[in-house]
Protein backbone atom coordinates (compact mmCIF):
# COMPACT_ATOMS: atom_id res chain seq x y z
CA UNK A 1 0.00 0.00 0.00
CA UNK A 2 1.34 3.44 -0.93
CA UNK A 3 1.97 6.16 1.63
CA UNK A 4 -0.88 8.28 0.27
CA UNK A 5 -3.34 5.42 0.71
CA UNK A 6 -2.06 4.62 4.21
CA UNK A 7 -2.38 8.24 5.26
CA UNK A 8 -5.94 8.55 3.95
CA UNK A 9 -6.90 5.32 5.69
CA UNK A 10 -5.34 6.28 9.02
CA UNK A 11 -6.89 9.73 8.90
CA UNK A 12 -10.34 8.29 8.14
CA UNK A 13 -10.02 5.64 10.87
CA UNK A 14 -9.31 8.43 13.36
CA UNK A 15 -12.24 10.56 12.10
CA UNK A 16 -10.00 13.47 11.13
CA UNK A 17 -10.33 15.97 8.33
CA UNK A 18 -7.27 17.13 6.44
CA UNK A 19 -7.48 20.36 8.46
CA UNK A 20 -7.52 18.43 11.74
CA UNK A 21 -4.48 16.39 10.74
CA UNK A 22 -2.63 19.46 9.48
CA UNK A 23 -3.21 21.25 12.79
CA UNK A 24 -1.96 18.27 14.82
CA UNK A 25 1.34 17.99 12.93
CA UNK A 26 1.86 21.72 12.29
CA UNK A 27 1.55 21.82 8.49
CA UNK A 28 -1.01 23.26 6.09
CA UNK A 29 -4.08 21.44 4.81
CA UNK A 30 -2.58 21.84 1.33
CA UNK A 31 0.46 19.81 2.40
CA UNK A 32 -1.77 17.00 3.67
CA UNK A 33 -3.75 17.11 0.43
CA UNK A 34 -0.55 16.83 -1.62
CA UNK A 35 0.58 13.84 0.42
CA UNK A 36 -2.76 12.09 -0.03
CA UNK A 37 -2.74 12.65 -3.81
CA UNK A 38 0.89 11.54 -4.40
CA UNK A 39 1.96 15.06 -5.33
CA UNK A 40 4.47 15.34 -2.51
CA UNK A 41 5.90 13.67 0.56
CA UNK A 42 6.33 14.85 4.12
CA UNK A 43 9.72 15.65 5.56
CA UNK A 44 11.21 13.45 8.24
CA UNK A 45 9.87 15.58 11.10
CA UNK A 46 6.33 15.38 9.74
CA UNK A 47 6.73 11.63 9.27
CA UNK A 48 7.79 11.28 12.89
CA UNK A 49 4.77 13.29 14.05
CA UNK A 50 2.44 11.23 11.85
CA UNK A 51 3.86 7.97 13.21
CA UNK A 52 3.47 9.16 16.79
CA UNK A 53 -0.05 10.49 16.18
CA UNK A 54 -1.25 7.23 14.61
CA UNK A 55 0.71 4.93 16.95
CA UNK A 56 2.83 3.37 14.23
CA UNK A 57 6.43 3.58 13.00
CA UNK A 58 7.88 5.63 10.19
CA UNK A 59 8.89 2.37 8.49
CA UNK A 60 5.28 1.21 8.50
CA UNK A 61 4.12 4.51 6.99
CA UNK A 62 6.48 4.47 4.02
CA UNK A 63 7.48 1.71 1.66
CA UNK A 64 10.38 1.20 -0.73
CA UNK A 65 8.16 2.31 -3.62
CA UNK A 66 7.38 5.55 -1.80
CA UNK A 67 11.08 6.26 -1.40
CA UNK A 68 11.75 5.60 -5.10
CA UNK A 69 8.76 7.72 -6.14
CA UNK A 70 9.97 10.61 -3.96
CA UNK A 71 13.44 10.41 -5.51
CA UNK A 72 11.92 10.44 -9.01
CA UNK A 73 9.75 13.44 -8.10
CA UNK A 74 12.77 15.31 -6.73
CA UNK A 75 14.83 14.54 -9.83
CA UNK A 76 12.04 15.72 -12.15
CA UNK A 77 11.64 18.95 -10.16
CA UNK A 78 15.38 19.49 -10.26
CA UNK A 79 15.47 19.14 -14.03
CA UNK A 80 12.62 21.63 -14.37
CA UNK A 81 14.48 24.07 -12.08
CA UNK A 82 17.61 23.62 -14.19
CA UNK A 83 15.73 24.45 -17.40
CA UNK A 84 14.19 27.54 -15.79
CA UNK A 85 17.67 28.59 -14.61
CA UNK A 86 19.01 28.31 -18.17
CA UNK A 87 16.10 30.40 -19.46
CA UNK A 88 16.92 33.02 -16.81
CA UNK A 89 20.57 32.98 -17.90
CA UNK A 90 19.57 33.45 -21.54
CA UNK A 91 17.30 36.36 -20.59
CA UNK A 92 20.04 38.00 -18.50
CA UNK A 93 22.74 37.66 -21.13
CA UNK A 94 20.46 38.56 -24.03
CA UNK A 95 19.12 41.73 -22.47
CA UNK A 96 22.57 42.69 -21.12
CA UNK A 97 24.07 42.47 -24.59
CA UNK A 98 21.05 44.25 -26.05
CA UNK A 99 21.53 47.18 -23.67
CA UNK A 100 24.77 48.11 -25.39
CA UNK A 101 23.02 48.62 -28.71
CA UNK A 102 19.88 50.41 -27.53
CA UNK A 103 19.87 54.20 -27.85
CA UNK A 104 16.45 54.97 -26.34
CA UNK A 105 16.79 55.54 -22.57
CA UNK A 106 13.33 54.17 -21.74
CA UNK A 107 13.95 50.95 -23.66
CA UNK A 108 17.45 50.68 -22.15
CA UNK A 109 15.91 50.95 -18.64
CA UNK A 110 13.50 48.16 -19.55
CA UNK A 111 16.41 46.02 -20.76
CA UNK A 112 18.26 46.68 -17.49
CA UNK A 113 15.23 45.58 -15.46
CA UNK A 114 14.76 42.45 -17.57
CA UNK A 115 18.47 41.64 -17.33
CA UNK A 116 18.33 41.91 -13.55
CA UNK A 117 15.18 39.77 -13.46
CA UNK A 118 16.89 37.14 -15.63
CA UNK A 119 19.86 37.15 -13.26
CA UNK A 120 17.58 36.66 -10.25
CA UNK A 121 15.79 33.79 -12.00
CA UNK A 122 19.10 32.17 -12.92
CA UNK A 123 20.54 32.37 -9.42
CA UNK A 124 17.38 31.21 -7.68
CA UNK A 125 16.62 28.24 -9.89
CA UNK A 126 20.26 27.14 -10.24
CA UNK A 127 20.45 26.92 -6.46
CA UNK A 128 17.16 24.99 -6.29
CA UNK A 129 18.30 22.48 -8.90
CA UNK A 130 21.62 21.90 -7.14
CA UNK A 131 20.08 21.51 -3.70
CA UNK A 132 17.68 18.82 -4.81
CA UNK A 133 19.49 17.01 -7.62
CA UNK A 134 23.24 17.44 -7.80
CA UNK A 135 24.01 17.44 -4.11
CA UNK A 136 22.72 13.88 -3.82
CA UNK A 137 24.93 12.51 -6.57
CA UNK A 138 28.12 14.59 -6.42
CA UNK A 139 31.22 14.23 -4.31
CA UNK A 140 32.22 17.04 -1.96
CA UNK A 141 34.86 18.24 -4.44
CA UNK A 142 32.31 18.34 -7.27
CA UNK A 143 29.83 20.26 -5.08
CA UNK A 144 32.51 22.87 -4.35
CA UNK A 145 33.14 23.17 -8.09
CA UNK A 146 29.44 23.69 -8.82
CA UNK A 147 29.09 26.27 -6.03
CA UNK A 148 32.14 28.13 -7.37
CA UNK A 149 30.64 28.00 -10.85
CA UNK A 150 27.39 29.46 -9.53
CA UNK A 151 29.28 32.26 -7.80
CA UNK A 152 31.37 33.06 -10.88
CA UNK A 153 28.28 32.99 -13.08
CA UNK A 154 26.51 35.42 -10.78
CA UNK A 155 29.59 37.64 -10.68
CA UNK A 156 29.82 37.64 -14.46
CA UNK A 157 26.15 38.49 -14.86
CA UNK A 158 26.42 41.34 -12.37
CA UNK A 159 29.50 42.63 -14.19
CA UNK A 160 27.73 42.53 -17.55
CA UNK A 161 24.74 44.36 -16.10
CA UNK A 162 26.99 46.97 -14.47
CA UNK A 163 28.81 47.60 -17.73
CA UNK A 164 25.52 47.91 -19.58
CA UNK A 165 24.25 50.42 -17.05
CA UNK A 166 27.54 52.35 -17.23
CA UNK A 167 27.26 52.53 -21.03
CA UNK A 168 23.99 54.38 -20.55
C-alpha positions in Angstrom: 0.0 0.0 0.0 1.3 3.4 -0.9 2.0 6.2 1.6 -0.9 8.3 0.3 -3.3 5.4 0.7 -2.1 4.6 4.2 -2.4 8.2 5.3 -5.9 8.5 4.0 -6.9 5.3 5.7 -5.3 6.3 9.0 -6.9 9.7 8.9 -10.3 8.3 8.1 -10.0 5.6 10.9 -9.3 8.4 13.4 -12.2 10.6 12.1 -10.0 13.5 11.1 -10.3 16.0 8.3 -7.3 17.1 6.4 -7.5 20.4 8.5 -7.5 18.4 11.7 -4.5 16.4 10.7 -2.6 19.5 9.5 -3.2 21.3 12.8 -2.0 18.3 14.8 1.3 18.0 12.9 1.9 21.7 12.3 1.6 21.8 8.5 -1.0 23.3 6.1 -4.1 21.4 4.8 -2.6 21.8 1.3 0.5 19.8 2.4 -1.8 17.0 3.7 -3.8 17.1 0.4 -0.6 16.8 -1.6 0.6 13.8 0.4 -2.8 12.1 0.0 -2.7 12.7 -3.8 0.9 11.5 -4.4 2.0 15.1 -5.3 4.5 15.3 -2.5 5.9 13.7 0.6 6.3 14.9 4.1 9.7 15.6 5.6 11.2 13.4 8.2 9.9 15.6 11.1 6.3 15.4 9.7 6.7 11.6 9.3 7.8 11.3 12.9 4.8 13.3 14.0 2.4 11.2 11.8 3.9 8.0 13.2 3.5 9.2 16.8 0.0 10.5 16.2 -1.2 7.2 14.6 0.7 4.9 17.0 2.8 3.4 14.2 6.4 3.6 13.0 7.9 5.6 10.2 8.9 2.4 8.5 5.3 1.2 8.5 4.1 4.5 7.0 6.5 4.5 4.0 7.5 1.7 1.7 10.4 1.2 -0.7 8.2 2.3 -3.6 7.4 5.6 -1.8 11.1 6.3 -1.4 11.7 5.6 -5.1 8.8 7.7 -6.1 10.0 10.6 -4.0 13.4 10.4 -5.5 11.9 10.4 -9.0 9.7 13.4 -8.1 12.8 15.3 -6.7 14.8 14.5 -9.8 12.0 15.7 -12.1 11.6 18.9 -10.2 15.4 19.5 -10.3 15.5 19.1 -14.0 12.6 21.6 -14.4 14.5 24.1 -12.1 17.6 23.6 -14.2 15.7 24.4 -17.4 14.2 27.5 -15.8 17.7 28.6 -14.6 19.0 28.3 -18.2 16.1 30.4 -19.5 16.9 33.0 -16.8 20.6 33.0 -17.9 19.6 33.4 -21.5 17.3 36.4 -20.6 20.0 38.0 -18.5 22.7 37.7 -21.1 20.5 38.6 -24.0 19.1 41.7 -22.5 22.6 42.7 -21.1 24.1 42.5 -24.6 21.0 44.2 -26.0 21.5 47.2 -23.7 24.8 48.1 -25.4 23.0 48.6 -28.7 19.9 50.4 -27.5 19.9 54.2 -27.8 16.5 55.0 -26.3 16.8 55.5 -22.6 13.3 54.2 -21.7 14.0 51.0 -23.7 17.4 50.7 -22.1 15.9 51.0 -18.6 13.5 48.2 -19.5 16.4 46.0 -20.8 18.3 46.7 -17.5 15.2 45.6 -15.5 14.8 42.5 -17.6 18.5 41.6 -17.3 18.3 41.9 -13.5 15.2 39.8 -13.5 16.9 37.1 -15.6 19.9 37.1 -13.3 17.6 36.7 -10.3 15.8 33.8 -12.0 19.1 32.2 -12.9 20.5 32.4 -9.4 17.4 31.2 -7.7 16.6 28.2 -9.9 20.3 27.1 -10.2 20.4 26.9 -6.5 17.2 25.0 -6.3 18.3 22.5 -8.9 21.6 21.9 -7.1 20.1 21.5 -3.7 17.7 18.8 -4.8 19.5 17.0 -7.6 23.2 17.4 -7.8 24.0 17.4 -4.1 22.7 13.9 -3.8 24.9 12.5 -6.6 28.1 14.6 -6.4 31.2 14.2 -4.3 32.2 17.0 -2.0 34.9 18.2 -4.4 32.3 18.3 -7.3 29.8 20.3 -5.1 32.5 22.9 -4.3 33.1 23.2 -8.1 29.4 23.7 -8.8 29.1 26.3 -6.0 32.1 28.1 -7.4 30.6 28.0 -10.9 27.4 29.5 -9.5 29.3 32.3 -7.8 31.4 33.1 -10.9 28.3 33.0 -13.1 26.5 35.4 -10.8 29.6 37.6 -10.7 29.8 37.6 -14.5 26.1 38.5 -14.9 26.4 41.3 -12.4 29.5 42.6 -14.2 27.7 42.5 -17.6 24.7 44.4 -16.1 27.0 47.0 -14.5 28.8 47.6 -17.7 25.5 47.9 -19.6 24.3 50.4 -17.1 27.5 52.4 -17.2 27.3 52.5 -21.0 24.0 54.4 -20.5 
